[in-house]
Each structure stands twice: as structure tokens, then as C-alpha cells.
Amino acid sequence: MPQKASVYQRYFNAEHDMIRQTVHRFVQKEIAPFVDEWEEAGEFTCRVAAKMNAGLDQVKEIPMAKNFACQVSNFATYEAVQIFGGYGCMREYLVERLYRDNRILSIGGGTTEIMKEIIGKRLFG
Ligand SMILES: Cc1cc2nc3c(=O)[nH]c(=O)nc-3n(C[C@H](O)[C@H](O)[C@H](O)COP(=O)(O)OP(=O)(O)OC[C@H]3O[C@@H](n4cnc5c(N)ncnc54)[C@H](O)[C@@H]3O)c2cc1C
């Protein structure tokens, strides 16, 4: 019995190592490149909100922050579905819902096109 347990333990450890390496590689290649953009979008939005609260004119920066955050979110949800493959298109999987719900972000509260119009008016009058 202890022999069997030790064989099983070695098998389990090897398998565990393989899973850990796979997850590590996946995070490095697929997730890490987006993290800086998520951080930037959050930082930019918070900075604009703080300036707005301080009474500064942020009419140009607000749509810029919204469009940038939407762009990052579009990319992240697109990639999430891509990583899941066919499962990513099935309702049983959360990424399908996230991808679908994400679409409203570029529409509600002012569409991306209208945001660009506001930015353009501020830049060029
Ligand atoms: C699920 C859901 C929840 C919502 N919740 C709310 C809410 O809580 N509060 C609220 O106020 N509203 C809400 N809305 C409405 C939302 O704000 C509007 O859908 C949004 O403002 C876009 O308006 P529209 O749907 O009439 O699209 P339209 O104005 O008909 O636009 C259609 C397309 O044409 C483009 N377009 C329109 N005009 C121009 C232009 N001049 N130049 C270039 N492109 C243009 C748009 O960018 C868009 O791509 C919600 C909508 C949905 C679907």
C-alpha cells in the first residue's frame, strides 16, 4: 500500500508540475500582455474622475477615458472567447456572457462614435 501510494504521489506531483507549468506559460503569454492596459485604463479613468471632482474641465478627457477603457475591454473579452475556443461561444460558459455584455459598454452612456465627436470638437473647435 505505501508503495502504491508513493507511485501515485510521484505521478500526481509530475502531473501537478505539468499543469502548473502550463498555467504559468498561459498566464505569461496570454494574460500578462493585457495587464498593463487594464491598469492604464483604470488609472486614466480614476485620474480623470479625480480632476473632475477637483473642478477641472475634463470634457475631452472623459470620452477619451471611456473609449480607451472600452477598447481594452473589447480586446480582453474577444481574447477570452478565443482562448476558450468553441466553448467560448456557449451560454454555459461565463466568457460568452462577458463577451455579449461587453458590447453595451461602447454603446450605453454615449457611443464610441459620439465620444470621438466630443473629443474632435474639443481638439479642433
Ligand atoms: C441594455 C441597454 C441598457 C441601456 N441603459 C440605459 C440607461 O440606463 N440609461 C440611459 O440613458 N440609456 C440607456 N441605454 C440607451 C443607450 O444609452 C443608447 O442605446 C445609446 O445612447 C445609443 O443610442 P441609440 O441606441 O439610439 O443608437 P443610435 O443613436 O441610433 O446610434 C446607432 C449607431 O449610429 C452611430 N451614430 C449615431 N449618431 C452618430 C453621429 N452623429 N456620428 C457618427 N455616428 C453616429 C452610433 O455611434 C451607433 O453606432 C441602454 C441601452 C441598452 C441597449
The ligand as an SDF file (V2000), in Angstrom:
LIG
                    3D

 53 58  0  0  0  0  0  0  0  0999 V2000
  -29.1850   47.1960  -22.4990 C   0  0  0  0  0  0  0  0  0  0  0  0
  -29.2480   48.6900  -22.6280 C   0  0  0  0  0  0  0  0  0  0  0  0
  -29.2880   49.4560  -21.4670 C   0  0  0  0  0  0  0  0  0  0  0  0
  -29.3620   50.8390  -21.5470 C   0  0  0  0  0  0  0  0  0  0  0  0
  -29.4170   51.5360  -20.3830 N   0  0  0  0  0  0  0  0  0  0  0  0
  -29.5240   52.8720  -20.4330 C   0  0  0  0  0  0  0  0  0  0  0  0
  -29.5850   53.6410  -19.2280 C   0  0  0  0  0  0  0  0  0  0  0  0
  -29.5720   53.0810  -18.1200 O   0  0  0  0  0  0  0  0  0  0  0  0
  -29.6530   54.9740  -19.3050 N   0  0  0  0  0  0  0  0  0  0  0  0
  -29.6740   55.6320  -20.4950 C   0  0  0  0  0  0  0  0  0  0  0  0
  -29.7410   56.8420  -20.5190 O   0  0  0  0  0  0  0  0  0  0  0  0
  -29.6210   54.9220  -21.6620 N   0  0  0  0  0  0  0  0  0  0  0  0
  -29.5440   53.5810  -21.6630 C   0  0  0  0  0  0  0  0  0  0  0  0
  -29.4910   52.8700  -22.8430 N   0  0  0  0  0  0  0  0  0  0  0  0
  -29.5610   53.6010  -24.0950 C   0  0  0  0  0  0  0  0  0  0  0  0
  -28.1660   53.8990  -24.6070 C   0  0  0  0  0  0  0  0  0  0  0  0
  -27.5910   54.9750  -23.9260 O   0  0  0  0  0  0  0  0  0  0  0  0
  -28.3190   54.1830  -26.0950 C   0  0  0  0  0  0  0  0  0  0  0  0
  -28.5380   52.9260  -26.7150 O   0  0  0  0  0  0  0  0  0  0  0  0
  -27.0800   54.8560  -26.6470 C   0  0  0  0  0  0  0  0  0  0  0  0
  -27.0060   56.1840  -26.2460 O   0  0  0  0  0  0  0  0  0  0  0  0
  -27.0830   54.8180  -28.2090 C   0  0  0  0  0  0  0  0  0  0  0  0
  -28.2480   55.3370  -28.7260 O   0  0  0  0  0  0  0  0  0  0  0  0
  -29.1150   54.5180  -29.7580 P   0  0  0  0  0  0  0  0  0  0  0  0
  -29.2840   53.1240  -29.2460 O   0  0  0  0  0  0  0  0  0  0  0  0
  -30.3380   55.3230  -30.0220 O   0  0  0  0  0  0  0  0  0  0  0  0
  -28.2230   54.4050  -31.0470 O   0  0  0  0  0  0  0  0  0  0  0  0
  -28.1870   55.4400  -32.2480 P   0  0  0  0  0  0  0  0  0  0  0  0
  -28.0410   56.8230  -31.7170 O   0  0  0  0  0  0  0  0  0  0  0  0
  -29.2900   55.1340  -33.1770 O   0  0  0  0  0  0  0  0  0  0  0  0
  -26.7780   55.0310  -32.9020 O   0  0  0  0  0  0  0  0  0  0  0  0
  -26.6270   53.8810  -33.7520 C   0  0  0  0  0  0  0  0  0  0  0  0
  -25.2140   53.9210  -34.3060 C   0  0  0  0  0  0  0  0  0  0  0  0
  -25.0130   55.0860  -35.0790 O   0  0  0  0  0  0  0  0  0  0  0  0
  -23.9060   55.8350  -34.5970 C   0  0  0  0  0  0  0  0  0  0  0  0
  -24.1480   57.2630  -34.6640 N   0  0  0  0  0  0  0  0  0  0  0  0
  -25.2580   57.9270  -34.2600 C   0  0  0  0  0  0  0  0  0  0  0  0
  -25.1090   59.2610  -34.4370 N   0  0  0  0  0  0  0  0  0  0  0  0
  -23.8700   59.4280  -34.9840 C   0  0  0  0  0  0  0  0  0  0  0  0
  -23.1230   60.5570  -35.3920 C   0  0  0  0  0  0  0  0  0  0  0  0
  -23.6040   61.8010  -35.3030 N   0  0  0  0  0  0  0  0  0  0  0  0
  -21.8970   60.3610  -35.8970 N   0  0  0  0  0  0  0  0  0  0  0  0
  -21.3720   59.1210  -36.0030 C   0  0  0  0  0  0  0  0  0  0  0  0
  -22.0320   58.0120  -35.6370 N   0  0  0  0  0  0  0  0  0  0  0  0
  -23.2560   58.1560  -35.1310 C   0  0  0  0  0  0  0  0  0  0  0  0
  -23.7520   55.4010  -33.1490 C   0  0  0  0  0  0  0  0  0  0  0  0
  -22.4400   55.6140  -32.6850 O   0  0  0  0  0  0  0  0  0  0  0  0
  -24.1300   53.9290  -33.2350 C   0  0  0  0  0  0  0  0  0  0  0  0
  -23.0120   53.1970  -33.6490 O   0  0  0  0  0  0  0  0  0  0  0  0
  -29.4050   51.4800  -22.8100 C   0  0  0  0  0  0  0  0  0  0  0  0
  -29.3540   50.7010  -23.9710 C   0  0  0  0  0  0  0  0  0  0  0  0
  -29.2810   49.3360  -23.9020 C   0  0  0  0  0  0  0  0  0  0  0  0
  -29.2280   48.5230  -25.1870 C   0  0  0  0  0  0  0  0  0  0  0  0
  1  2  1  0
  2  3  1  0
  2 52  2  0
  3  4  2  0
  4  5  1  0
  4 50  1  0
  5  6  2  0
  6  7  1  0
  6 13  1  0
  7  8  2  0
  7  9  1  0
  9 10  1  0
 10 11  2  0
 10 12  1  0
 12 13  2  0
 13 14  1  0
 14 15  1  0
 14 50  1  0
 15 16  1  0
 16 17  1  0
 16 18  1  0
 18 19  1  0
 18 20  1  0
 20 21  1  0
 20 22  1  0
 22 23  1  0
 23 24  1  0
 24 25  2  0
 24 26  1  0
 24 27  1  0
 27 28  1  0
 28 29  2  0
 28 30  1  0
 28 31  1  0
 31 32  1  0
 32 33  1  0
 33 34  1  0
 33 48  1  0
 34 35  1  0
 35 36  1  0
 35 46  1  0
 36 37  1  0
 36 45  1  0
 37 38  2  0
 38 39  1  0
 39 40  1  0
 39 45  2  0
 40 41  1  0
 40 42  2  0
 42 43  1  0
 43 44  2  0
 44 45  1  0
 46 47  1  0
 46 48  1  0
 48 49  1  0
 50 51  2  0
 51 52  1  0
 52 53  1  0
M  END
$$$$
